[in-house]
Amino acid sequence: MPSLAIVFLLLFVALPLLEIALLIKVGSIIGVWATLAIIVGTAVLGFTVAREQGFGVARRMVETMRSGTPPVEPMLEGMLLVFAGACLIAPGLITDFIGLILLIPPLRRLAARTILGRNIIEQLRPQATTRGKRVWPTRRSPAKGNAGPTIEGDYERIDEPPPDHK
């Protein structure tokens, strides 16, 4: 796993340099005005499509919550849509490509599942139902026979009179 410093170095130094180099190369092949039209067009397209698909993700979140499942995956898809819009608005062909890929719903869901991991999605699904209520999985202690957390505290019985202290 690369360190966070390397990731930030790539994002803030290498990516802009690659974007500039690619824009210069494409501009020399198809011309400056055509290159600018691509950049402006993808920004407008990204804003429009991300906004429209954002409503679809919001609808999926509501449907997911109604079914009793936490809307983790639709929320992550919404964040990926915002990221896709930002990539499309940013000038550059590499970020435009990333943004366009994330606007495709099956690829966005695949990215969300990859980020979340299959284990987290399975843990967030209800395991059983009891009298119409969903029972969510809980973290278990590794010790055998431990049925749940231990809660310490004081108590007082209110159904019996207090003992007389003579």
DRENTOR-820406 format. One record per residue: residue number from 0; x, y, z of N, C-alpha, C in turn; residue in one letter. Coordinates in Angstrom, 2 decimals. Each point is the difference from the previous one (the first is absolute). Layout:
<nodes>
[NUM [X Y Z] [X Y Z] [X Y Z] "A"],
...
</nodes>
This chain:
<nodes>
[0 [0.85 -1.18 0.00] [-0.85 1.18 0.00] [0.89 1.24 0.00] "M"],
[1 [-0.17 0.86 -0.97] [0.85 1.20 -0.05] [-0.33 0.94 1.16] "P"],
[2 [1.03 0.69 0.42] [-0.21 0.92 1.12] [-0.81 1.21 -0.48] "S"],
[3 [-0.59 0.69 0.95] [-0.84 1.15 -0.29] [0.82 1.12 -0.65] "L"],
[4 [1.25 0.14 0.37] [0.85 1.04 -0.58] [0.22 -0.24 -1.49] "A"],
[5 [0.17 -1.26 -0.39] [0.20 -0.31 -1.42] [-1.28 0.28 -0.80] "I"],
[6 [-1.13 -0.34 0.58] [-1.28 0.25 -0.68] [-0.19 1.50 -0.21] "V"],
[7 [0.25 0.80 1.03] [-0.14 1.45 -0.14] [1.01 0.57 -0.99] "F"],
[8 [1.20 -0.54 -0.02] [1.01 0.44 -0.97] [-0.49 -0.26 -1.41] "L"],
[9 [-0.55 -1.18 -0.24] [-0.52 -0.32 -1.33] [-1.18 0.90 -0.37] "L"],
[10 [-0.89 0.24 0.95] [-1.19 0.81 -0.29] [0.34 1.46 -0.28] "L"],
[11 [0.89 0.56 0.77] [0.23 1.45 -0.09] [1.19 0.40 -0.87] "F"],
[12 [0.84 -0.95 -0.37] [1.14 0.34 -0.86] [-0.05 -0.75 -1.33] "V"],
[13 [-0.08 -1.31 0.07] [0.08 -0.80 -1.23] [-1.24 0.15 -0.86] "A"],
[14 [-1.20 -0.04 0.59] [-1.22 0.09 -0.80] [-0.10 1.33 -0.76] "L"],
[15 [0.22 1.15 0.63] [-0.05 1.25 -0.79] [1.04 0.04 -1.12] "P"],
[16 [1.19 -0.54 0.25] [1.02 -0.02 -1.05] [-0.44 -0.89 -1.17] "L"],
[17 [-0.56 -1.15 0.32] [-0.51 -0.88 -1.06] [-1.15 0.66 -0.76] "L"],
[18 [-0.88 0.69 0.73] [-1.13 0.70 -0.63] [0.51 1.06 -0.98] "E"],
[19 [0.97 0.78 0.42] [0.55 1.06 -0.86] [0.65 -0.61 -1.24] "I"],
[20 [0.80 -1.05 0.21] [0.67 -0.65 -1.13] [-1.01 -0.57 -0.99] "A"],
[21 [-1.06 -0.63 0.51] [-1.01 -0.58 -0.88] [-0.80 1.09 -0.72] "L"],
[22 [-0.32 1.09 0.69] [-0.71 1.10 -0.66] [0.84 0.61 -1.12] "L"],
[23 [1.29 0.16 0.23] [0.89 0.54 -1.04] [0.05 -0.95 -1.19] "I"],
[24 [0.14 -1.30 0.27] [0.08 -0.98 -1.08] [-1.30 -0.04 -0.81] "K"],
[25 [-1.14 -0.07 0.69] [-1.29 -0.04 -0.69] [-0.25 1.32 -0.74] "V"],
[26 [0.37 1.12 0.62] [-0.16 1.30 -0.64] [0.81 0.12 -1.27] "G"],
[27 [1.18 -0.61 -0.01] [0.82 0.07 -1.22] [-0.55 -0.90 -1.10] "S"],
[28 [-0.76 -1.02 0.39] [-0.57 -0.92 -1.00] [-1.32 0.53 -0.55] "I"],
[29 [-0.93 0.39 0.89] [-1.34 0.40 -0.46] [-0.21 1.50 0.00] "I"],
[30 [0.91 0.75 0.59] [-0.12 1.45 0.03] [-0.43 0.52 1.36] "G"],
[31 [0.31 1.26 0.25] [-0.28 0.62 1.30] [-1.49 0.11 0.23] "V"],
[32 [-0.75 0.47 -1.00] [-1.43 0.25 0.20] [-0.77 -1.30 0.21] "W"],
[33 [0.37 -1.04 -0.70] [-0.66 -1.30 0.19] [0.31 -0.57 1.39] "A"],
[34 [1.23 0.20 0.45] [0.38 -0.46 1.33] [-0.77 0.76 1.07] "T"],
[35 [-0.11 1.33 -0.17] [-0.78 0.80 0.96] [-1.48 -0.39 -0.03] "L"],
[36 [-0.52 -0.32 -1.18] [-1.39 -0.43 -0.10] [-0.22 -1.32 0.75] "A"],
[37 [0.94 -0.90 -0.07] [-0.10 -1.26 0.74] [-0.02 0.27 1.50] "I"],
[38 [0.90 0.87 0.46] [0.10 0.30 1.44] [-1.29 0.64 0.50] "I"],
[39 [-0.51 1.01 -0.73] [-1.22 0.69 0.42] [-1.20 -0.94 -0.12] "V"],
[40 [-0.05 -0.78 -1.07] [-1.11 -0.93 -0.20] [-0.09 -1.06 1.08] "G"],
[41 [1.14 -0.56 0.40] [-0.04 -1.01 1.05] [-0.39 0.60 1.35] "T"],
[42 [0.39 1.27 0.22] [-0.41 0.65 1.25] [-1.51 0.19 0.05] "A"],
[43 [-0.58 0.46 -1.10] [-1.46 0.18 -0.06] [-0.70 -1.34 0.10] "V"],
[44 [0.48 -0.98 -0.76] [-0.58 -1.33 0.04] [0.09 -0.60 1.40] "L"],
[45 [1.14 0.13 0.63] [0.19 -0.54 1.34] [-0.94 0.62 1.01] "G"],
[46 [-0.16 1.31 -0.07] [-0.91 0.68 0.93] [-1.43 -0.47 -0.21] "F"],
[47 [-0.42 -0.08 -1.25] [-1.39 -0.38 -0.31] [-0.29 -1.45 0.37] "T"],
[48 [0.84 -0.90 -0.44] [-0.24 -1.42 0.25] [0.12 -0.32 1.49] "V"],
[49 [0.99 0.56 0.67] [0.16 -0.25 1.43] [-1.21 0.49 0.77] "A"],
[50 [-0.55 1.14 -0.39] [-1.18 0.53 0.68] [-1.19 -0.93 -0.21] "R"],
[51 [-0.21 -0.44 -1.25] [-1.14 -0.87 -0.29] [0.16 -1.36 0.69] "E"],
[52 [1.18 -0.58 -0.05] [0.20 -1.30 0.64] [-0.01 0.12 1.51] "Q"],
[53 [0.32 1.18 0.51] [-0.07 0.22 1.44] [-1.40 -0.21 0.54] "G"],
[54 [-1.01 0.38 -0.77] [-1.38 -0.23 0.42] [-0.30 -1.50 0.05] "F"],
[55 [0.54 -0.75 -0.95] [-0.19 -1.46 0.01] [0.64 -0.65 1.21] "G"],
[56 [1.18 0.46 0.38] [0.67 -0.54 1.17] [-0.78 0.35 1.26] "V"],
[57 [-0.54 1.21 0.07] [-0.82 0.39 1.15] [-1.23 -0.89 0.11] "A"],
[58 [-0.61 -0.32 -1.13] [-1.16 -0.89 0.00] [0.39 -1.39 0.50] "R"],
[59 [1.15 -0.50 -0.44] [0.48 -1.31 0.47] [0.28 0.00 1.49] "R"],
[60 [0.52 1.12 0.52] [0.26 0.09 1.44] [-1.30 -0.14 0.77] "M"],
[61 [-1.05 0.70 -0.45] [-1.29 -0.08 0.69] [-0.55 -1.42 -0.07] "V"],
[62 [0.07 -0.63 -1.17] [-0.48 -1.38 -0.15] [0.78 -0.94 0.90] "E"],
[63 [1.30 0.19 0.10] [0.83 -0.85 0.84] [-0.36 0.16 1.46] "T"],
[64 [-0.22 1.24 0.44] [-0.38 0.23 1.39] [-1.37 -0.59 0.29] "M"],
[65 [-0.92 0.08 -0.94] [-1.34 -0.59 0.20] [0.07 -1.51 0.13] "R"],
[66 [0.97 -0.62 -0.65] [0.13 -1.45 0.11] [0.68 -0.41 1.30] "S"],
[67 [0.47 0.97 0.76] [0.61 -0.30 1.29] [1.50 -0.17 -0.03] "G"],
[68 [0.61 0.25 -1.11] [1.45 -0.14 -0.14] [0.65 1.38 0.05] "T"],
[69 [1.12 0.15 0.71] [0.67 1.29 -0.01] [0.44 0.38 -1.42] "P"],
[70 [-0.18 1.26 -0.38] [0.29 0.40 -1.39] [1.47 0.32 -0.24] "P"],
[71 [0.87 -0.87 0.44] [1.45 0.26 -0.11] [0.43 0.04 -1.46] "V"],
[72 [-0.40 -1.01 -0.76] [0.42 -0.06 -1.39] [-0.55 1.16 -0.83] "E"],
[73 [-1.31 0.33 0.11] [-0.49 1.16 -0.75] [0.66 1.31 0.44] "P"],
[74 [0.33 0.13 1.28] [0.68 1.22 0.45] [1.39 0.10 -0.63] "M"],
[75 [0.71 -1.11 -0.06] [1.32 0.00 -0.62] [-0.12 0.29 -1.50] "L"],
[76 [-1.04 -0.53 -0.63] [-0.23 0.31 -1.41] [-0.24 1.49 -0.19] "E"],
[77 [-0.73 0.62 0.93] [-0.21 1.44 -0.08] [1.30 0.77 0.12] "G"],
[78 [0.87 -0.43 0.91] [1.30 0.65 0.13] [0.84 -0.21 -1.26] "M"],
[79 [-0.11 -1.19 -0.60] [0.73 -0.25 -1.24] [-0.54 0.86 -1.14] "L"],
[80 [-1.31 0.29 0.01] [-0.56 0.92 -1.01] [0.55 1.40 0.17] "L"],
[81 [0.10 0.45 1.25] [0.59 1.32 0.25] [1.45 0.02 -0.47] "V"],
[82 [0.72 -1.07 0.28] [1.39 -0.11 -0.45] [0.08 -0.01 -1.52] "F"],
[83 [-0.94 -0.73 -0.65] [-0.03 -0.05 -1.47] [-0.25 1.39 -0.56] "A"],
[84 [-0.94 0.73 0.59] [-0.27 1.37 -0.45] [1.22 0.89 0.15] "G"],
[85 [0.70 -0.14 1.13] [1.20 0.80 0.21] [1.09 -0.37 -1.01] "A"],
[86 [0.12 -1.28 -0.31] [0.98 -0.42 -1.00] [-0.33 0.56 -1.38] "C"],
[87 [-1.28 0.04 -0.35] [-0.40 0.51 -1.31] [0.13 1.51 -0.08] "L"],
[88 [-0.22 0.67 1.10] [0.12 1.46 0.00] [1.47 0.42 -0.04] "I"],
[89 [0.87 -0.78 0.64] [1.43 0.31 -0.01] [0.53 -0.10 -1.43] "A"],
[90 [0.81 0.97 -0.42] [0.52 -0.06 -1.37] [1.05 -1.11 -0.13] "P"],
[91 [-0.22 -0.87 -0.94] [0.95 -1.08 -0.23] [-0.70 -1.21 -0.58] "G"],
[92 [0.70 -0.74 -0.80] [-0.60 -1.15 -0.67] [0.03 -1.26 0.86] "L"],
[93 [0.98 -0.15 0.85] [0.07 -1.16 0.88] [-1.13 0.06 1.03] "I"],
[94 [-0.17 1.16 0.62] [-1.09 0.14 0.97] [-1.35 -0.09 -0.68] "T"],
[95 [-0.11 0.48 -1.25] [-1.24 -0.16 -0.75] [-0.32 -1.48 -0.20] "D"],
[96 [0.99 -0.79 -0.33] [-0.20 -1.43 -0.20] [-0.46 -0.66 1.30] "F"],
[97 [0.64 0.33 1.10] [-0.39 -0.56 1.31] [-1.44 0.40 0.32] "I"],
[98 [-0.32 1.27 -0.22] [-1.36 0.48 0.26] [-1.03 -0.69 -0.86] "G"],
[99 [0.30 -0.19 -1.29] [-0.94 -0.68 -0.90] [-0.21 -1.46 0.41] "L"],
[100 [1.06 -0.66 0.42] [-0.11 -1.38 0.45] [-0.90 -0.08 1.23] "I"],
[101 [0.14 0.94 0.93] [-0.81 -0.02 1.22] [-1.45 0.40 -0.25] "L"],
[102 [-0.31 0.59 -1.14] [-1.38 0.34 -0.32] [-0.79 -1.20 -0.50] "L"],
[103 [0.67 -1.07 -0.36] [-0.68 -1.21 -0.47] [-0.43 -0.79 1.23] "I"],
[104 [-1.32 -0.13 0.23] [-0.49 -0.61 1.25] [0.60 -1.36 0.36] "P"],
[105 [0.11 -0.97 -0.90] [0.58 -1.28 0.42] [1.47 0.12 0.43] "P"],
[106 [0.75 0.86 -0.69] [1.41 0.18 0.38] [0.12 0.76 1.32] "L"],
[107 [-0.93 0.94 0.24] [-0.01 0.73 1.27] [-0.34 -0.95 1.15] "R"],
[108 [-0.97 -0.88 -0.20] [-0.35 -0.99 1.04] [1.17 -0.93 0.27] "R"],
[109 [0.69 -0.40 -1.07] [1.18 -0.84 0.16] [1.07 0.71 0.81] "L"],
[110 [0.21 1.29 -0.29] [0.98 0.78 0.77] [-0.44 0.11 1.46] "A"],
[111 [-1.29 0.22 0.24] [-0.50 0.12 1.38] [0.21 -1.31 0.75] "A"],
[112 [-0.32 -1.12 -0.66] [0.18 -1.30 0.65] [1.47 -0.30 0.24] "R"],
[113 [0.85 0.43 -0.92] [1.44 -0.21 0.18] [0.52 0.81 1.17] "T"],
[114 [-0.46 1.24 0.11] [0.43 0.85 1.11] [-0.51 -0.54 1.33] "I"],
[115 [-1.28 -0.36 0.04] [-0.60 -0.50 1.24] [0.52 -1.37 0.37] "L"],
[116 [0.16 -0.84 -0.99] [0.39 -1.38 0.28] [-1.25 -0.83 0.23] "G"],
[117 [0.03 -1.22 -0.44] [-1.15 -0.90 0.11] [-0.34 -0.27 1.46] "R"],
[118 [1.00 -0.09 0.89] [-0.27 -0.33 1.40] [-0.85 1.06 0.68] "N"],
[119 [0.28 1.26 -0.26] [-0.76 1.08 0.64] [-1.44 -0.03 -0.47] "I"],
[120 [-0.23 -0.21 -1.29] [-1.36 -0.03 -0.53] [-0.77 -1.15 0.63] "I"],
[121 [0.62 -1.17 0.13] [-0.69 -1.15 0.59] [-0.27 0.23 1.48] "E"],
[122 [0.89 0.67 0.72] [-0.21 0.27 1.41] [-1.15 0.97 0.24] "Q"],
[123 [-0.28 0.85 -0.96] [-1.04 1.00 0.18] [-1.38 -0.51 -0.39] "L"],
[124 [-0.09 -1.20 -0.53] [-1.30 -0.57 -0.35] [-0.59 -0.66 1.24] "R"],
[125 [-1.31 0.07 0.17] [-0.61 -0.68 1.15] [0.17 -1.51 -0.11] "P"],
[126 [0.23 -0.63 1.13] [0.23 -1.44 0.01] [-1.29 -0.79 0.17] "Q"],
[127 [-0.94 0.49 0.76] [-1.24 -0.73 0.25] [-1.07 1.00 0.40] "A"],
[128 [-1.21 -0.49 0.10] [-1.07 0.86 0.48] [-0.63 -0.61 1.23] "T"],
[129 [-0.42 0.82 0.93] [-0.68 -0.43 1.21] [-1.25 0.83 0.14] "T"],
[130 [-1.15 -0.64 -0.11] [-1.29 0.67 0.13] [-0.10 1.23 -0.91] "R"],
[131 [0.45 -0.15 -1.23] [-0.10 1.09 -0.95] [1.12 1.03 0.10] "G"],
[132 [0.88 -0.14 0.99] [1.11 0.95 0.15] [1.28 -0.66 -0.49] "K"],
[133 [0.81 0.77 -0.67] [1.26 -0.53 -0.50] [1.02 -0.06 1.13] "R"],
[134 [0.78 -1.05 -0.02] [1.05 -0.16 0.99] [1.32 0.24 -0.71] "V"],
[135 [0.71 1.02 0.40] [1.26 0.37 -0.65] [1.14 -0.77 0.64] "W"],
[136 [0.99 -0.35 -0.80] [1.15 -0.70 0.57] [0.72 0.89 0.99] "P"],
[137 [0.53 -0.61 1.04] [0.75 0.74 1.02] [1.40 -0.56 0.08] "T"],
[138 [0.88 0.76 0.53] [1.37 -0.47 0.19] [0.02 -0.93 1.20] "R"],
[139 [0.61 -1.11 -0.17] [0.07 -1.00 1.06] [1.39 0.01 0.61] "R"],
[140 [0.04 -0.27 1.28] [1.27 -0.12 0.69] [0.64 -1.33 -0.40] "S"],
[141 [1.32 -0.04 -0.14] [0.64 -1.25 -0.39] [-0.11 -1.08 1.08] "P"],
[142 [-0.31 0.39 1.25] [-0.12 -0.98 1.08] [-1.25 -0.86 -0.22] "A"],
[143 [0.15 -1.32 0.20] [-1.14 -0.90 -0.21] [-1.00 0.17 1.14] "K"],
[144 [-1.25 -0.13 -0.33] [-1.04 0.08 1.01] [-0.41 1.41 0.36] "G"],
[145 [0.62 0.99 -0.57] [-0.36 1.39 0.30] [-1.14 0.39 -0.92] "N"],
[146 [-1.19 0.20 0.57] [-1.18 0.28 -0.80] [-0.13 1.47 -0.37] "A"],
[147 [0.77 0.85 0.60] [-0.11 1.42 -0.31] [0.84 0.82 0.95] "G"],
[148 [-0.13 1.31 -0.08] [0.82 0.85 0.87] [-0.46 -0.07 1.45] "P"],
[149 [0.93 0.20 0.90] [-0.31 0.05 1.42] [-0.20 1.45 0.39] "T"],
[150 [-1.11 0.26 0.66] [-0.30 1.37 0.44] [0.05 0.00 1.52] "I"],
[151 [0.89 0.80 0.55] [0.12 0.08 1.44] [-0.76 1.20 0.51] "E"],
[152 [-0.55 -0.12 1.21] [-0.71 1.13 0.59] [-0.70 -0.40 1.29] "G"],
[153 [-0.59 0.95 0.67] [-0.75 -0.22 1.23] [-1.48 -0.04 -0.35] "D"],
[154 [-0.77 -0.71 0.84] [-1.43 -0.04 -0.23] [-0.72 0.05 1.33] "Y"],
[155 [-1.26 0.33 -0.08] [-0.85 0.03 1.19] [-1.34 -0.58 -0.39] "E"],
[156 [-0.49 -0.94 0.78] [-1.29 -0.60 -0.28] [-1.09 0.94 0.49] "R"],
[157 [-0.91 0.33 -0.85] [-1.05 0.94 0.39] [-1.31 -0.71 0.32] "I"],
[158 [-0.07 -1.33 -0.20] [-1.24 -0.71 0.31] [-0.05 -0.51 1.44] "D"],
[159 [1.11 0.13 0.74] [0.04 -0.41 1.39] [0.32 1.21 0.87] "E"],
[160 [-0.54 0.04 1.20] [0.35 1.12 0.89] [1.47 -0.11 0.42] "P"],
[161 [0.65 1.15 0.21] [1.41 -0.05 0.40] [0.14 -0.64 1.37] "P"],
[162 [1.10 -0.70 0.22] [0.19 -0.63 1.34] [0.21 1.08 1.05] "P"],
[163 [-0.55 -0.30 1.20] [0.16 0.93 1.13] [1.39 -0.17 0.60] "D"],
[164 [0.68 1.07 0.14] [1.34 -0.02 0.60] [-0.14 0.47 1.43] "H"],
[165 [0.05 -0.91 0.97] [-0.17 0.37 1.41] [1.31 0.17 0.68] "K"],
</nodes>
